[in-house]
Amino acid sequence: MKVKTFSYHLLVFLLISFSFLSFKTNPALAQDCDQEFKCDELKETDTDQYSNCLNDQRRCWESKVNQAKSEANTLQSAINILNGQIQLQSIKIQQTTNEIYQLEKEINELTQRIEGLSISLNKLSEILIERVRASYKQSRKQYKVNFFASDSFNDFITQYRYINQAQEQTLEIMHRTELQRATYDQQKQLKEEKQAEVNLKKSELERQKAELDAQKSVKNKLLAETKSSETIYQQKLAEAIAELNSLKAFSSSKSGSVLPEQNSPDGWFFSQRDQRWANQLIGSSNMSIMEVGCLISSTAMIKKKFGENVNPITISNNSSYFFSNTAYMSRPWPTPAGYYYQYNTYSQSTLDSKLNENPVIVKLSAGPYGSHFIVIKEKRGDQYIMHDPWEGYDKNFSDFYSLSQIQQIASLVKN
């Protein structure tokens, strides 16, 4: 009996040890793409081939991520997906960096070309001015005088041809000057467009780097939350799926569709049905803000109330807020800078007390119709006023819900 028990524990230990090691790296996933496409070797020698290589490597990783997504939802597959997404983001950063390099190279070439055109244009302008002055002196009146002053008719013809040639040369210089001016303006405009493109690419690069940091954070957070345990992962995954199914049950039970842009007088309301983000997918999941994004919209509202430049897309794009590759928002929820959320079970005295300080997020139970998150912004007399991501802004709470449906209150506390 003791031998069997010892063997069992040994087997469990070995399985856990193997699983933990495999979460650190997945050689097959990494080596296939990295070894097949050795792009760094082309970086300094052939920029076009380097760009093509990055595209091929990116497609390879996209295929790997899709393959991992099609597998059973385990901790290992979740880590594989995250590793693949991290690699993909790194390639996107390399591509954007390369595009910025190429654009700045083109800008330098345009700068030199513009400087040359400017010098040429100045010289042509000087020549043209001198020609115009000379032509001005050769008036038709002078032609007549010269005719009578000429020793012979042949002298007059020669002089007349000379003047015509001078005028034609002046016209030619004028034409060249116009072309040079047009080319100069065109090149200058092109340089300005390239510079604007560089500025956009640099902003995009910063966003990509932030997303890469977020993806690394998701991986570290997932390993920390699950303690690299498949059992813990499956428990948390089941909780996430149950919560998301409940949120989806609520939105599915409501009549309503995507709405045109929604704006409130106070400037910090967000509807999960707003056309700007209703169909936006959340994190790495396949669920949309309209389906399950009431909590996303609610946390975005609170941050906006405190002056932060956010909206539901900002929240949904940050994969570090969500558990694994789901749309389930893990705690702690995103807050305004300098605050954290305190989570309390419902009592009316607690609700009134917290509303004296700031708006609060509450979780509602709709029975068989799932659950829902809203923001209660204030109390006016006996009436609670809410911003509801589904129903709209500045609504009377009692017109849609009862206080008995409130399960939880999330209120802001200063750090």
C-alpha angles and dihedrals in degrees: 000000000000090000092053092048091049091048091050093051091046091052092050090048092051093047093050092046091050092047092049092051092047091054090061094062141354106208096189091053094047103037099050095064099031095049096041094052113038096181099163090070089064098044097094099029109044120015095186093051089045091055092047091048092053090051091052092046090049092052089049092055092045088056091049092050092049090049091052091049091055092056126088113290102257133142089256093053090046090053090047090053092048092047090051092048091049090052091047091051091049090054091049088053090051090049094049091046090051092048090052090049092051093046093049089049090053090047091054090051091048091049091055091045092050092050090052092047090049092055092046092047092051091051092048090048091053092049091047093051090052091048092050090051091050092047091050089060091052099071125165087252089062090050090059093048090048090051092058091039094052118105091223142002089254090058089053092050091050091049091046092051090049091053092048091050090050090051092048090050089050090051090048091052090048090052092048090048091052092049091047091049091050091048091047092051091045093051092045091051090048091052091051090050091049091049091051089050090051091052090052091047091051090052089048090050091055090051091049092051090049090050090050090053089048092051092050088049091052091053094048091044092050092051090046094048094048096035084226088292121141090204094055090044092054091048092052091043090054090051091049093049092047091051093047092048088052093051091047091049089058095050091043091053093054125084110231144096140210111314132213116255110311121210129171127209091246091053099229106087121115125188118207086215095056110129091230092071110359092112096039112124116234120240110310093331132106093233123104133224091246091056101045107354101109093107091044090052092046095051089045089053093053092049090047090049087060093053101263119144098238142123134177091279090057090055097041093050092058102085092188089077093063136070112253111307095333133101091241111123110225123213134288091057119213112275139181113279112281096023141088132194122256112204118213135174112245127276124148092233090054091048093050092045094051093046089059087068108033143335113285136214114231131191115222129201116218095183111226088002094068130237137303141193125222139165119243103204103183149335120249110191105308094338127094115216117211143187102218115193089213107033100035143251132318093011125159106251093216091057090069110016144021127234089243088069093064110104103169142012124211112196132178121252125185116245 
